[in-house]
Amino acid sequence: MVKAIINICAQANHVLNIVKAKEGFKDKSQTINHIALKYAEHHLSESLTPSLLQKAKEIENKSYVEVKETRY
C-alpha cells in the first residue's frame, strides 16, 4: 500500500464526497482507488493484461485501506 498526501481543489473534493456516498465507501481512499481503477478499466484496458485488471479489482474490493485527512 502506498500512502500519499494530495492537494485537491474544492470541486474535486465535492466530487469525491458524492462518489463516496453514492458507492457507500468508508473513506476517500477507497473512493480514489475506485475512480482510478475505473479509469484504468475504461481508458487503459488495451495496455493492461487481464490478470492485472483482475488484481486491480481484487484490491478495490478489499476494505483494509485507510486514509488520514489532514486539514490545512
C-alpha positions as CSV (number, residue, x, y, z in Angstrom):
1,M,0.0,0.0,0.0
2,V,1.2,3.5,-0.9
3,K,0.4,6.5,1.3
4,A,0.1,9.9,-0.3
5,I,-0.7,13.4,0.8
6,I,-2.5,15.1,-2.0
7,N,-3.8,18.6,-2.7
8,I,-7.2,18.8,-4.5
9,C,-9.4,21.7,-5.3
10,A,-12.8,22.2,-3.6
11,Q,-14.7,20.9,-6.7
12,A,-12.7,17.6,-6.8
13,N,-13.3,17.2,-3.1
14,H,-17.0,17.6,-3.7
15,V,-17.0,15.0,-6.4
16,L,-15.1,12.6,-4.2
17,N,-17.7,13.1,-1.4
18,I,-20.5,12.4,-3.9
19,V,-18.9,9.2,-5.2
20,K,-18.0,8.1,-1.7
21,A,-21.6,8.5,-0.5
22,K,-23.2,7.0,-3.7
23,E,-20.9,3.9,-3.6
24,G,-21.0,3.5,0.2
25,F,-17.3,3.7,0.7
26,K,-15.9,4.2,4.2
27,D,-13.3,6.7,3.3
28,K,-11.9,8.8,0.5
29,S,-9.0,6.4,0.0
30,Q,-11.5,3.7,-1.2
31,T,-13.1,6.3,-3.4
32,I,-9.9,7.4,-5.1
33,N,-8.9,3.7,-5.6
34,H,-12.3,3.1,-7.2
35,I,-12.1,6.1,-9.5
36,A,-8.5,5.3,-10.6
37,L,-9.3,1.6,-11.3
38,K,-12.5,2.5,-13.2
39,Y,-10.4,5.0,-15.3
40,A,-7.8,2.3,-16.0
41,E,-10.5,-0.2,-16.9
42,H,-12.2,2.1,-19.4
43,H,-9.2,4.1,-20.8
44,L,-6.2,1.9,-20.3
45,S,-7.6,-1.6,-20.8
46,E,-5.8,-2.3,-24.0
47,S,-2.5,-1.8,-22.3
48,L,-3.3,-3.8,-19.2
49,T,-3.4,-7.6,-19.2
50,P,-6.5,-9.4,-17.9
51,S,-4.5,-10.7,-14.9
52,L,-3.5,-7.1,-13.9
53,L,-7.1,-5.9,-14.3
54,Q,-8.3,-8.8,-12.1
55,K,-5.7,-8.0,-9.4
56,A,-6.8,-4.3,-9.5
57,K,-10.4,-5.4,-8.9
58,E,-9.3,-7.6,-6.0
59,I,-7.5,-4.6,-4.5
60,E,-10.6,-2.4,-4.9
61,N,-12.8,-4.9,-3.1
62,K,-10.6,-5.1,0.0
63,S,-11.6,-2.7,2.7
64,Y,-8.4,-2.5,4.6
65,V,-7.3,0.8,3.0
66,E,-7.1,3.7,5.4
67,V,-6.6,7.4,4.8
68,K,-6.0,10.2,7.2
69,E,-7.3,13.5,6.1
70,T,-5.2,16.5,7.0
71,R,-6.8,19.9,7.1
72,Y,-4.6,22.9,6.4
